Amino acid sequence: MNEPSPAPQPTEASAAKAVSGVDLHQMRRQRLNPDERRQQIFVCAQKLFNENPYEDVSATDIAAAAGVARGLINHYFGNKRNLYLEVIRISSTVSAVAVARLPEGSLEERIDLAVDWFLDSLEKSGTSWLALGSGSMGRDPDLETILIAAENDSIELLIEACGLAGRTEGREQIRAMFRIYAQLARSGGREWLLRKTLTRPQVHALLASTLAVIVEKAVPAV
């Protein structure tokens, strides 16, 4: 099979679009360019990793789901591990576009919409991220590097969403508060999506009210 050289990595926006709007069966029947073929493989891998532990998904499974030869997994991503790391990188990062689109409303309205977006993103593509630590990739150093970078970027965007981007005094303390909040958000997602102990409205109420307290009570005390 004569495939061109590997295409650039998919962006978060393109991955999200593919998950929600692309008919994979139709893509398999078409002659795709390198970008589209790589994206097709990525979307199928994302779906499989969201539904199964890392160790239960093989490169052969991904190739079969995408309707391509197994060699194309290595061609575009190197190996299954690299593909998984790319899925986690995309799934664990808060979208700057989503934050930029938040309305210029009250703090309560912005928090409510920001939490809604976060829960939507978890529901669509975040379960593999939430399940990290339970499988064979739990202590992978490259994986931890990706997650630390994603958390740092997400915290800065969340600070911006809460109207605190221009505040320099006590910045490190504010970041620390939001890091604690990020752990709560992950725990809430696990209780809702993995353990099924809480409903989405319950998790939303918990996260929104906690974030409001941080911004209105804890930050002014810094």
CORRA-V376291 format. One record per residue. RES is the residue in one small letter. PHI is phi in whole degrees, 0 to 359 (NA if undefined). Layout:
BEGIN
RES | PHI
RES | PHI
END
This chain:
BEGIN
m | NA
n | 267
e | 253
p | 295
s | 296
p | 304
a | 274
p | 300
q | 294
p | 291
t | 276
e | 297
a | 295
s | 292
a | 295
a | 298
k | 297
a | 295
v | 300
s | 268
g | 231
v | 257
d | 275
l | 295
h | 297
q | 292
m | 299
r | 297
r | 279
q | 265
r | 273
l | 258
n | 282
p | 304
d | 301
e | 292
r | 294
r | 298
q | 296
q | 300
i | 297
f | 300
v | 296
c | 295
a | 295
q | 301
k | 296
l | 294
f | 290
n | 292
e | 261
n | 219
p | 299
y | 308
e | 290
d | 268
v | 248
s | 254
a | 299
t | 296
d | 299
i | 296
a | 299
a | 296
a | 295
a | 274
g | 71
v | 233
a | 291
r | 301
g | 300
l | 289
i | 299
n | 293
h | 298
y | 269
f | 235
g | 93
n | 194
k | 298
r | 300
n | 297
l | 295
y | 298
l | 299
e | 293
v | 300
i | 295
r | 301
i | 290
s | 290
s | 262
t | 252
v | 288
s | 283
a | 296
v | 296
a | 298
v | 293
a | 296
r | 271
l | 296
p | 290
e | 276
g | 261
s | 289
l | 302
e | 300
e | 293
r | 293
i | 296
d | 301
l | 288
a | 295
v | 294
d | 302
w | 298
f | 301
l | 292
d | 300
s | 294
l | 296
e | 296
k | 278
s | 211
g | 257
t | 293
s | 295
w | 294
l | 297
a | 276
l | 302
g | 101
s | 265
g | 238
s | 287
m | 264
g | 304
r | 246
d | 294
p | 297
d | 294
l | 296
e | 295
t | 298
i | 298
l | 292
i | 295
a | 297
a | 296
e | 296
n | 298
d | 296
s | 294
i | 295
e | 297
l | 292
l | 292
i | 300
e | 296
a | 299
c | 270
g | 77
l | 248
a | 298
g | 274
r | 273
t | 257
e | 292
g | 65
r | 298
e | 294
q | 294
i | 295
r | 300
a | 298
m | 299
f | 286
r | 294
i | 298
y | 297
a | 299
q | 294
l | 298
a | 298
r | 296
s | 297
g | 298
g | 297
r | 294
e | 298
w | 281
l | 269
l | 261
r | 271
k | 63
t | 270
l | 234
t | 272
r | 300
p | 302
q | 292
v | 293
h | 300
a | 299
l | 298
l | 290
a | 294
s | 293
t | 293
l | 296
a | 297
v | 296
i | 301
v | 288
e | 271
k | 246
a | 286
v | 298
p | 299
a | 278
v | 290
END
